[in-house]
């Protein structure tokens, strides 16, 4: 008996010396159900109000495990914005920290500044297109900035980082940004197939191709050398042969509504469409659904929801753009875009129906960084997915409605 007690004490001692990790988060739903087990069919034991702070005890499938009124409960991960990781250890080691300051330019027409790193936090103001900002750590796809003398957050999706500096945290000297090179114009690729981006301004064999640009793709130009335009490609400088580039005066952010190949002026931009469509993240899938979901004060579902084409149609309709109801009809609108030339707001189409493998059956909205928002199937919700693996293999075409 004594040996058994000693063994139990040893196990407890070992467990207590391990590093304990907890994810802190904020509830993003108006009211979030706490369930007895990690399942949507499990009994509801209570609810959490919007912006409630929680500390998770682990993760089981699509649910976070939490402590609720002294008991273990589970909440769906879709409605939790994870804020930070905290850890404690008896053998913790103190290291000299450094801070990374990045300098970027705003690419959205009006970028919301929020009090926290998530779309559910209050808006404190906005920053105009083209403004220069200093950004610090990245949290939940948001950059930390100083706005109005206070710590604030902006979506990293709409910040084009131009410079980065690393300094010791005990340094009192501010980090000065390196002056950035300004664009001298905007060009449109006119090559019939593709245009090589070269490492040097030369057609010789010693000039390695670092990438490709495609017809009708727009690009910032940073000067001219030996019959080539200097451009930025995947974070590095490159050169494209100028005879296959048509220089335009329109800025890259000018929005045009494209319908059946015809372009119409509109005040909408792809970034604005993405910002709006992302407000529906977490909305449940409903076959034939065309409206946002409604919940009661207890967080219980009442009505509404989207299917894939209903989500796309509703998002565009907010900006006065009326798309057809079904995926099969939506794929015929706008202009065709290949997978390497997608821009924010473009529609992306897939073949996902195994019973009709030759038909377009799914649609989403491209949001940049090789990601798209969509409402995929029954039992799922509006969410963000990577355009890789399964979706890349089943990708059919992109269609540009806003240009």
C-alpha positions in Angstrom: 0.0 0.0 0.0 2.9 2.4 0.9 4.5 1.7 -2.5 1.2 2.5 -4.3 0.8 5.8 -2.4 4.4 6.7 -3.2 3.8 6.0 -6.9 0.7 8.3 -7.0 2.7 11.1 -5.2 5.4 10.7 -7.8 2.9 11.0 -10.7 1.4 14.1 -9.1 4.8 15.6 -8.6 5.8 15.0 -12.3 2.5 16.5 -13.6 2.8 19.6 -11.4 6.3 20.3 -12.8 5.1 20.3 -16.4 4.5 23.5 -18.4 0.8 24.4 -18.2 -0.5 26.1 -21.3 -3.8 28.0 -21.6 -5.3 29.9 -24.5 -7.1 33.0 -23.6 -10.0 34.1 -25.8 -12.9 36.4 -26.3 -16.5 35.3 -27.3 -17.4 36.7 -30.7 -21.0 35.5 -30.9 -23.9 37.5 -29.4 -24.6 34.6 -27.1 -22.5 31.4 -27.1 -23.9 28.1 -25.7 -21.8 26.1 -23.2 -22.4 22.4 -23.8 -21.9 19.4 -21.5 -19.9 17.5 -24.1 -17.9 18.6 -27.3 -20.8 18.2 -29.7 -23.5 20.4 -31.1 -26.1 17.7 -30.1 -24.9 17.8 -26.5 -27.0 19.3 -23.7 -26.7 23.1 -23.1 -25.6 23.9 -19.6 -25.4 27.7 -19.9 -24.3 30.5 -22.2 -21.6 33.2 -22.4 -22.3 36.8 -23.6 -20.5 38.6 -26.4 -16.9 39.8 -25.5 -16.7 37.5 -22.4 -13.2 36.5 -21.6 -12.4 32.8 -21.2 -9.3 30.6 -20.5 -9.4 27.3 -22.3 -8.4 24.0 -20.7 -7.7 22.2 -24.0 -9.3 21.4 -27.3 -11.4 18.5 -28.4 -12.3 18.4 -32.1 -14.0 21.7 -33.0 -14.6 22.6 -29.3 -12.6 24.4 -26.6 -12.8 22.9 -23.1 -13.5 25.5 -20.4 -14.4 25.7 -16.7 -18.0 27.0 -16.3 -19.6 27.6 -12.9 -17.2 25.1 -11.3 -17.8 22.4 -13.9 -16.2 21.4 -17.2 -18.0 22.7 -20.3 -17.4 23.0 -24.0 -17.8 25.9 -26.5 -17.5 25.8 -30.3 -14.1 27.2 -31.5 -15.7 29.2 -34.3 -17.1 31.7 -31.9 -13.9 32.2 -29.9 -11.2 34.7 -30.9 -8.0 33.4 -29.3 -6.0 36.3 -27.9 -2.8 34.9 -26.4 -1.0 31.9 -25.0 0.2 31.9 -21.4 2.6 29.4 -19.9 4.1 28.8 -16.5 7.0 26.5 -15.6 9.1 25.8 -12.5 12.1 25.7 -14.9 11.3 28.8 -16.8 14.3 30.5 -18.4 14.5 34.3 -18.8 15.8 35.4 -22.2 16.7 38.8 -23.5 13.8 39.9 -25.7 13.8 41.8 -28.9 11.1 43.9 -30.5 10.3 43.9 -34.2 9.0 47.0 -35.8 7.5 46.8 -39.3 6.6 49.7 -41.5 3.8 49.3 -43.9 1.2 51.1 -46.2 -2.5 50.8 -45.9 -4.1 49.1 -49.0 -7.8 49.4 -48.0 -9.8 52.6 -48.8 -10.7 53.0 -45.1 -9.1 50.6 -42.6 -10.9 50.2 -39.3 -8.8 50.7 -36.1 -10.0 48.4 -33.3 -9.5 48.2 -29.6 -8.6 44.5 -29.8 -7.2 41.9 -32.2 -10.5 40.8 -33.7 -13.5 41.9 -35.9 -15.8 41.9 -32.8 -13.8 44.6 -31.0 -15.1 48.2 -31.1 -13.9 50.5 -33.9 -11.9 53.5 -32.6 -11.2 55.2 -35.9 -10.0 54.5 -39.4 -6.8 55.0 -41.5 -7.0 56.2 -45.1 -5.7 54.3 -48.2 -1.9 54.9 -48.8 -1.2 56.0 -45.2 2.1 54.9 -43.7 2.0 53.0 -40.3 4.4 51.4 -37.9 3.2 47.9 -36.9 4.4 45.6 -34.2 3.4 42.1 -33.1 0.9 40.1 -35.1 -2.0 38.5 -33.3 -5.0 36.7 -34.9 -4.1 38.2 -38.3 -4.1 41.7 -36.8 -1.2 44.1 -36.4 -0.7 46.0 -33.1 -0.2 49.7 -33.7 -0.2 52.9 -31.7 -3.3 55.0 -32.6 -4.2 58.2 -30.8 -1.5 57.5 -28.2 -3.0 54.1 -27.3 -2.4 50.5 -28.3 -4.8 49.5 -31.1 -5.1 46.9 -33.8 -5.7 46.8 -37.6 -6.3 43.9 -40.0 -2.9 42.6 -41.3 -4.7 41.7 -44.6 -4.8 45.4 -45.6 -1.2 46.3 -44.7 1.6 46.1 -47.3 4.8 45.7 -45.2 7.6 47.7 -46.7 10.4 47.5 -44.1 11.3 45.6 -41.0 13.7 46.4 -38.1 14.7 44.4 -35.1 16.0 46.0 -31.9 16.6 45.0 -28.2 13.7 45.6 -26.0 15.8 47.6 -23.5 16.8 50.1 -26.1 15.3 53.6 -25.5 16.1 54.9 -29.0 13.2 54.8 -31.5 13.7 52.7 -34.6 13.7 54.9 -37.7 12.1 53.5 -40.9 14.2 53.2 -44.0 12.8 55.5 -46.7 10.7 53.5 -49.2 10.9 53.7 -52.9 7.7 55.2 -54.4 5.9 53.7 -57.3 6.3 55.7 -60.6 3.2 54.2 -62.2 1.0 51.2 -62.7 1.1 48.8 -65.6 -1.1 46.1 -67.1 0.4 42.9 -68.5 -0.5 42.6 -72.2 1.4 39.3 -73.0 -0.8 36.7 -74.6 0.3 33.9 -72.3 2.5 35.0 -69.5 5.4 37.4 -68.8 8.5 36.3 -67.0 9.7 38.3 -64.1 13.5 38.3 -64.2 16.2 38.8 -61.6 18.1 41.3 -63.7 17.1 43.7 -66.5 18.2 41.4 -69.3 17.0 38.8 -71.7 20.3 36.9 -71.5 20.7 33.4 -70.2 22.3 34.8 -67.1 19.1 36.5 -66.1 17.1 34.0 -64.1 13.3 34.0 -64.2 12.0 34.4 -60.6 8.3 34.2 -61.5 5.5 34.9 -63.9 2.8 37.6 -64.4 -0.3 37.0 -66.4 -2.5 38.8 -69.0 -4.5 41.8 -67.6 -2.7 41.6 -64.2 -1.8 45.0 -62.8 1.5 45.8 -61.2 3.3 48.7 -59.5 6.3 50.0 -61.5 9.3 51.4 -59.7 11.5 52.7 -62.6 12.9 51.7 -65.9 16.2 50.1 -66.9 17.5 48.7 -70.3 14.0 48.4 -71.7 12.6 46.7 -68.6 10.3 47.9 -65.8 11.4 47.4 -62.2 8.7 45.7 -60.1 8.2 44.0 -56.7 7.5 40.3 -56.9 7.0 38.1 -53.8 8.9 40.5 -51.6 11.9 40.9 -53.9 12.9 43.1 -56.8 12.4 41.9 -60.4 12.2 43.1 -64.0 9.6 42.7 -66.7 10.1 43.4 -70.4 8.3 46.7 -71.0 7.0 46.0 -74.5 4.5 43.6 -72.9 3.3 46.2 -70.3 0.7 48.9 -70.9 1.2 51.8 -68.5 -2.1 53.1 -67.1 -3.0 56.1 -65.1 -5.7 54.5 -63.0 -4.7 53.5 -59.4 -4.7 49.9 -58.4 -7.5 50.4 -56.0 -10.0 51.8 -58.6 -13.2 49.7 -58.5 -15.2 48.7 -61.5 -18.2 46.4 -61.7 -17.6 43.8 -64.4 -20.8 42.2 -65.8 -20.6 39.7 -68.7 -17.3 41.3 -69.7 -18.5 44.9 -69.5 -17.1 47.2 -66.9 -19.1 49.7 -64.9 -17.8 52.2 -62.4 -18.7 51.6 -58.7 -17.6 52.9 -55.4 -17.0 49.3 -54.2 -13.5 47.7 -53.8 -12.5 44.1 -53.4 -11.2 44.9 -50.0 -14.5 46.4 -48.9 -16.3 43.3 -50.1 -13.9 41.0 -48.2 -14.3 43.1 -45.0 -18.1 42.8 -45.2 -18.3 39.2 -46.1 -16.0 38.2 -43.2 -18.5 39.6 -40.8 -20.6 36.5 -41.4 -17.9 34.1 -40.2 -19.5 31.4 -38.1 -22.9 31.6 -39.8 -24.3 28.1 -40.1 -24.8 26.3 -43.4 -28.4 26.0 -44.5 -29.3 24.4 -47.8 -30.9 27.1 -50.0 -30.1 29.7 -47.3 -29.8 33.3 -48.5 -29.9 35.4 -45.2 -27.8 35.7 -42.0 -28.7 33.5 -39.1 -30.8 34.7 -36.2 -30.3 33.6 -32.6 -32.3 34.2 -29.4 -30.9 35.8 -26.2 -29.8 32.3 -25.0 -27.7 31.8 -28.2 -30.1 29.2 -29.6 -30.6 29.1 -33.4 -33.9 30.5 -34.6 -33.7 30.8 -38.4 -31.6 31.8 -41.4 -28.2 30.9 -42.7 -26.4 30.5 -46.0 -25.4 27.9 -48.6 -22.3 28.7 -50.7 -24.0 30.7 -53.5 -26.4 32.4 -51.1 -23.5 33.7 -49.0 -21.8 35.1 -52.1 -25.0 36.6 -53.5 -25.9 38.3 -50.1 -22.3 39.7 -49.7 -22.3 41.3 -53.2 -25.9 42.6 -52.9 -24.9 44.8 -50.0 -22.9 46.9 -52.5 -25.7 47.0 -55.1 -24.3 44.2 -57.2 -27.0 41.6 -58.1 -25.6 38.1 -58.8 -27.6 35.1 -59.9 -28.8 32.7 -57.2 -27.0 29.5 -58.1 -23.3 28.6 -58.4 -23.9 27.3 -62.0 -25.2 30.8 -63.0 -22.7 32.8 -61.0 -19.8 31.2 -62.8 -20.9 32.9 -66.0 -20.6 36.4 -64.6 -17.6 38.7 -64.6 -14.3 37.9 -66.4 -12.2 34.7 -66.1 -9.2 34.8 -63.8 -6.6 32.0 -63.3 -5.6 30.8 -59.9 -2.3 32.8 -60.0 -3.9 36.1 -60.7 -6.7 36.2 -58.0 -7.4 39.5 -56.2 -9.5 40.3 -53.1 -13.2 39.9 -53.8 -12.8 37.6 -56.8 -15.1 34.5 -56.9 -13.5 31.1 -56.8 -15.3 28.1 -58.2 -14.7 24.4 -57.5 -15.9 20.9 -58.6 -16.8 19.2 -55.3 -19.9 17.1 -56.1 -18.7 13.5 -56.7 -22.1 12.6 -58.2 -21.6 15.3 -60.9 -17.8 15.5 -61.2 -17.8 17.6 -64.4 -20.0 20.4 -63.0 -19.1 23.5 -61.0 -20.7 22.9 -57.6 -19.1 25.2 -55.0 -18.2 28.9 -54.8 -16.4 31.2 -52.4 -14.8 34.7 -52.1 -11.0 35.1 -52.4 -9.6 37.2 -49.5 -5.9 37.3 -50.3 -2.9 35.3 -49.0 -4.1 32.2 -50.8 -7.2 32.0 -48.7 -11.0 32.2 -49.4 -14.2 32.6 -47.4 -17.0 30.1 -48.1 -19.9 28.2 -46.6 -19.1 24.6 -47.6 -21.6 22.0 -46.4 -24.4 21.0 -44.0 -23.2 21.0 -40.4 -20.5 23.5 -41.2 -20.3 27.3 -41.0 -19.0 30.3 -43.0 -15.3 30.0 -42.6 -11.9 30.7 -44.1 -10.0 28.0 -45.9 -6.6 27.7 -47.6 -6.6 27.5 -51.4 -4.3 24.4 -51.2 -4.6 20.6 -51.2 -8.2 19.5 -51.9 -9.4 22.9 -52.9 -6.5 23.6 -55.2 -6.9 20.2 -56.9 -10.6 20.9 -57.4 -10.3 24.6 -58.4 -12.0 25.4 -61.7 -11.8 29.1 -62.3 -11.9 32.5 -60.7 -14.3 35.2 -61.9 -13.7 38.9 -61.3 -16.9 40.9 -60.6 -15.1 43.9 -59.1 -12.0 45.2 -60.8 
